[in-house]
Each structure stands twice: as C-alpha cells, then as structure tokens.
Amino acid sequence: MKEDFWIAFRSLSQRRLRSWLTMIGIFIGIAAVVSLIGLGEGLRIAITSQFGFLGTDILSIQASGVNFGPPGQGAANPLDDTLIDKIEKLNGVDTAFGRIIKSGILEFKDTQYVGYVASVPEGHDRKVFEKMVNIEAESGRLLRDTDKNRVVLGSRFATEDFFGRAVATGDTIILNGKEFEVAGILLKKGSFIFDGVVFVNENELKDLYNIDTVTSVIAVKVKDEQQMDKVKADIEKLLRKERDVKLGEEDFQVESPQKALEALNDTLFAVQLFVYIIATISLVVGGIGIMNTMYTAVLERTKEIGIMKAIGARNSTIFRLFFIESGFLGLVGGIIGTLLGMGLAYGLAFLGRQAGFNLLQASVSPYLIIGSLLFSFILGTLFGVLPAVNASKMQPVEALRK
C-alpha cells in the first residue's frame, strides 16, 4: 500500500496543473459547506443564547406592529397595563407583570450611546422578575423600591464597548438628559440584549418617558408547564375580547421563548438546506472533473498499464492504483476547501462584528471538519471507480500495442 500511495502521488505531481484544476470544484464546494454551515451554526448558537436564560414556563405578550426597535414599537394599538390584573386571574397563571422597554440616549464622560432602557417592576413582582430572568450583580447591587435616580447596567458597560471606557459602580451616567447613579453592574449572561441594557425602576421610567398606562411587554409565569398551551389559549381568548378582535385577526402575539427558538431553528435549517443543495451541485461538478481527469490518465498511461500487467500486476493492483489516485485528489481538495471554509467563516464573522453585527458568529465543529474530509475523499473515490475499473480490465497485449 505504501508503494501504491507513492506511485499515485508521483503520477499526480507529474500533472500538477491538471490536478489543481481538477480539485477546484471540490475545494470550492467544501469551502462553501464549511463556511456557510459554520456561520449558520454560529448564528444559531448566538441567537439561542439570547433566550437561553429564560425558563420554559414563561409566556410573553406584545402588541403587533412594525418593530424596528424595542418590543411593541410601531404598534397601532399598544398593550394597556390594565390587562395585567385580568391575565393574572386566569387559571394556571402564577404571576404577570408589565415591562416597559424603550430606546434611550446615554451619555458618559461626554460620549453618547443609544441603547435599550428597561423597567424593573416594583413590590412583590421585583423578586419574581429577578428570579425569572436570573440576574445577579457582579459589582454593587440590584435596584430597590426605595431607589431614586439610580440604574443598574448590563455587563458590557463595564467594558469599553459603548463609551470607549468602562463604567463602574458609583459613576454617574446621563439618560435622556437626566443624571442617574450606577447602583450596580450585572453578571455577564451572554445575551447582547441583557448585557447591554439599562435597568430603571418602573415608576421612574414612566416619568422619564411620560408614560401613563401603556406597557411594551407583559410577562406571564405559568404554574404548570404541562398547561402551557391551555394558558396560552386562555390568554389569547381574553385579549381578543378585551381588544375587540376576531379569531385570525389578532393584533397581538402570545408566545414562549422556546416556541420562538423552535421557529428560528426551523428557519435556519431551511437556509442551511439550501446551502447543502448549492454545495452538493458544486461537489458533483468537482467529482465529474475527477472522473474526467482519471479517464484521461488511463488513456495517457495505457502503455504503462500494459507493461505493469505484462510483468505480473493483477487487475486488483491496477484498480487500486487509480482508485487511490482519485481518492487522493478528493482528499487534498477537501483539506484545502476545509481550511478555506474555516478562514472564510471566522473572517466574515470578525468583519461582521467589527461592523456592529454582534450576532454574527462562526462555529466550525470537529464533526463538520471530519465529515467534510471524509465526504470529499469518498466523493473522489466514487468518481474514480469507473476509470479504475476500465484500467484494470485492459489486456496487456492490446495496451502495449496502443
């Protein structure tokens, strides 16, 4: 086998240009598979992490609208916080409270940043909220009902991401023209939403934005996860009645983070399936190129095959030589394509993050790398079978005569 591999390598090295041209289709296809799947998987992991800290017993309600910002943005008929008490009285509902989420202009050390500002419910709901979203302070403390003109910041404020310098507990930031003291910095959660949010007590936020009864989101904690679908249906029925809309004409959404993730995963899978199809076409073209090259090699080496068979080479030996040669083409093409694909995936993800697309991540797993290499090798050998069989069936006398 060692000699067989050496002969195959020597044969390909004597036809370098043709070998490289043959491998183009393979490594383009493999590079497309690795880079796009790597980016897709990275995006899926990044988005999943945004919801991963929320429990499976949570429902969120928001008004439908053209949402280019915080939840409920652009809704013609926003949610009213009078709905909260009515929802809380439904069977199966443990607790419900409203959340106000707005865009705000933040200023620190003469540097401005536009980010998300979210309310923290007061009273009993505060502890429920803190437990629901599992937030803890890394420095300082969380907000209290008695706090005035104080905020709690996400973990990214403790870095140089927003203002070019870190914000610390005790510092003063300006929110929409009003000064607030930083009471605490939250532990990192891996969510760009929570890690970059400003938390303000609900009543203070209402005064700051001149809000009366409108709420952006209503969070609902269900007593029993098994009753999730029933509770969801009861809430939708209540909202249709309160908002005077018919079934199928709802101007609101009731969903759980898990359902949103399932829908997202289905969408990403459909995109990846499209990538598989395009990449497969490229790989098949590359495989046909290997077959064409191997047929040409058989014709060029007819006399060589005749000499080998005349001095005792068996059909299996000739078959193995050409089989290894075609598999070698596929494997080398796969290695180059995998390296190119990884470079593209991580390079594009880096450029995307530099441009502000923080969700654009890359994740190339060892299984993807191994699978790509195995697939390219198998593809090369499969398309090399017919030329190898033809070479092995040559008669010595006819081969020498040609």
N, C-alpha and C positions, 0 to 999 in steps of 0.2 A: 504493500500500500504506500510505503514511503516513496518508493521509486515511481509509482503511478502519479502521486501528487507532484513530484519533481518534474516529471515529463509534461504534465498538464500545465504547470506554472511556466516551464520553459516555452511551451507552444504558444501560450498567451502572450508572454513577454516579447516573442518574435513578431507579434502582430499587435503592438501596443495601441496604435491609433484606432484600429478596428475594435479592439477590446474596450477602450474607453468610450467610443461612440455607442457600442452595444449596451454598456452599463448606464448610459444617460437616462433611458426610460425607467430603469429600476430605481436609481437613487433619487430621481425626481418624484416618483410615486411614493417611495418610502419616506422621503423628506416631507412630503405633503401630509402623509398619515401621521407621522410623529409630531410635527409642528402643530397641526390643527387639532389633533386629539389632545396634545399636551396643553394647548391654550384653552380648549373647551373644558378639560378636566379641571384646570386651574381656576377657570371662571366659575365652574360649578361649586368647587370647594369654597371659593371666596364668598359666593352668594349664600351658600348653605350656612357658613359661619355667622352670617348676619342674623340668622334666626335660631341658631343652634342653642342659644342660652334660654330661649322661651320654652315653656313647658308644653306638653301635648294636651293640656286641659284648658287652653286659652282660646278664646274667640275674640276677634277684633271686628268692630263695626265702623264703617266710614261712609260718608256720602259720595256718590259717584260724581265725577267731574273731570275736567281736563287738568290732569295732575302733572305739573311741571316742577313741583316743589314738595312741600310737606303734605301729608295726608289731608284730603278734603279740599285741597287748593283748587279753586275754579269751580266748585260745586254750586249749582244754581240754587239748590235747597239744602243748606248745611244742616248738620245734626244739632238738635237742641238738647241742652243738658237736663231738661225735664223728663227726657226719655229714660234717664239712668235709673230713677226710682222705680219706674214701671217695669224695666227689664229685670231689676234685682228681685222683684216679687214673683217672677216666673219660677215654676217648679224646675229644680235641677240647677238653678243658678246659685253659686256660692256668694259671689260679690260682683259688683260692677262699678266702674268709675270712669269719668271722662279724662281725656288727655288733650291738652292744647299744644300743638306743635306749630311753630312759626319760623320764618326766616328772620334773622337779626343781624344788625351791623355791630360787630365787636371791635373795640379799639384797645390796644395795649402798647404803651411806650410809643405813641404816635404812629402805630402801624394798624391798619384796618383789615378785617376779615369778615366775610359774610358766611354765616353758618346757621345751624339749626338750634332753636331755643325751645325747650320742652318744659311743660309744667309738671310739678310733683304734687299729687293730691295731699290734702291735709287731714288731720284727725286719724281715725282708725284705718282709713284707706292707704295712708302713707306706708305703714308696715306691710300691708298686703302688696302694694306696688313694689316695694324694695325686695320682698321675697320673690315676687313673680318674675322680675327681671334680673334678680340675683346680682344686685350692685353692692359693692363694698368700697370704702375709701382706702386708697393707698397712703395718702397723707391727709392730715386734717380730719374732717368728719363729714357725715351726710347732713342734709338740711333738717331743721326742726320747725315745728309750728310757730315758735316764737321768733324765728329769724326774720330780720328786716334788712333789705338791701344786701342780701348775701346770695351767692350762687355756688353751685358745685360743677366742676368741669370734667369732661372726659379725659382719658389718659393722654391723648395726643397733644393736649395743651401743655403738658409737662415736657414736650419735645420742642424742636424748632420748626415744626411743620407749618404752623399758622402765622406766627409773628416774627419768625427768624430768631426767636429766643424763647426760652422756657418760661412758663407761668408757674408760680409757686403759691402754696397756701399762704394767705395773708396779703397777697398782692391785690391791687385794685384794677379792675377792667371796666370799660365803659360799654354799656349795652344800650343801643338806640339813644345815645346821648345822656344816659343816666349811669352814675357810678355805683358799682357793686363790689363788695369784698369777696374774695375767693375763700369759701369756708373749707373746701376740700377738693382733692383730685382723686378720681375714681381709679380702681384697678383696671388694667387692660383686659378687654373682653374679646378682642379680635374682630370686632364689628366696627366698620368705619362710621356707622351711624352713632352708636353709643360712645365710641371712643372720641368722637368729635362734637358731642352735644353739650349744650349749656343747660343745666337744670335750675329752674327758678320755682319758688313756691307759687301755687296756683293763683291765689288772690293778687299777688304782686304782678304776676304775668298778665292777668286780666286788666289791671290798672294800667300797665305799661302799654298794652296794645288796645286799650279802650274796648274790651270785650265784655258783653253782657251775659247772654245765655248760650252762645254758640260754642260748641266743642268740636275738635278735629277728629278725635277717635274715641270710641267707647270700648274699654277693655272689659271682657267678661271672663270670670273664672268659673268653670263648671265643677259641680260637686263630684260627678262620676264620669270618667272618660267614656265609659260604655254608652252613656246617654248623650254624647256629643251631638249626634245627628238630630236627635229629638229636640234638644235645647236649641240648636241652630234653626230648626224648622219653626219652633215656637216664637223665637225672636223675629224671624222674617215675617211671620203672620202678624205679630204685634206691630211691627214697623209699617207694614202695608196698610194696616188700619189707621195708625196714627198719622201717616204721611199721605193717606188717601190715594194710594196707587194700587193698580190691579196686578194680579199674578203675571209675571213675564214682562212687566213694565217698571220694575223696581229701579228707584234712583238711589240705591244704597247697596253696600256689599257686606256680607257677613261671612267671614272665613277664618280658618285657623292657620297658623304658620305652617303646620305640617302639610295641609292641603295646598298652600301656595308653593311649598317646596316641591311637592309631587308634580304640580303643573309645570313648574320650572324645569324639573328634571326631564319631563316628557318633551318639552320644547328643545332642550339641549340635545337630547337623544336624537330627535328628528334632524337637527342640524348636523350632528356627528354622522348620522346615517347617510346624509347627502355627501359628506366628505368621504366616507368609505366608498361610495359609488364612484365618485370622480377619481379617487386614488386608485381604485381597482382597475378602471379603464387605463390609466397611465401604466400600471404594473403589467397588465395584459399586453399593452403595446411593447413594453420593455421585454416581456417574455418572448414575444414574436421576434424581436430583434435578436435575442439569444438563439432562438431556433434557426433563424436565417444565417447567423454567424457560424453556427455549428455545422449546418449543411454545407456552407462554403468551405469550412475547414476540412470536411470529409472529402469534398471534390479536390481540394488542393493537395491533400495528403493521401490520395489514392495509392500512389506508388509506395509510400511509407507503410501504409496498411498492408499492402501486398507483401512487402519484404518481411514485416513482423510475422505475418501468418505463415510465410514460406519457411521461416526458421523456428516455427513451433508455437507461436502465440495462439491461444484459444479465442473463440468468439467472445467468451466472457471477459477476457483480458482487454480486447479491443473495445467492447461495450463499456467496461469500467473506466477506461482512459477518457473517452469522450463524455461519459456521464459525470465524472469528477470535474472535467474542464468546464462543463456548463454550470454545475453547482458552484464552482469557484467564482464564475462570473456573477452569479446571483448573490453570493455571499459578500463579495467585495462591494458590489453595488449597494447591498443592504447596509454594510458598515458605513460607507460614505454617506448614504442617504440618512441614516440614523444620526450621525454626527451633524450633518447639515440641518436636519429637522430640529434637533435639540438647540443648536445655535439660533435658529430662526425663532423657536418658541420663546426661549428665555430673552433673546434680544428684543423681540417685539413687545414682550411683557414689560421689559425695562423701559423701553421708549414710551409705552403707554402710560406707565406710572409717572414718568417724568412730565408727560403732557397733562397729568391730572386725573387719568382714568385709574383710580386706585384698585378697582375690582379686577383689572386685567392682570391676571397671574398666570404662571405656567407651572404645570405639574407633570413631569415625564417619569412614570413609574418604571422600575426594573422590569416588570412584566411586559410593558409596552416595548421596551428595548429588546428583550429576549424574543418576544413574539415577532417583532419586525425582522430581526435577523433570521429566525427560523423560517418565516414566511418567504423571505427573499431567496434563501437557499433552496427551499422546496420548490419555489417557482422556477428557479434556474434549472434544477434537475428535471422537473416535469417537462419543460420545454426542450430539454436536451435528450429526452428518451428516444424520440423518433430518429434524429440524426445518429445517435449512438447505435441504435438497432440496425440501421442501414449500413453503418460502417462495419459492424460485427458480422453481417451476412455476406460481405464481399468474398468472392472466390479469389484465392491467391493468384492464379494464372491470369484471370481477367484483369485484376487490379494491376499486375505488373505490365500487362500488355498495354493498358491505358496510359 
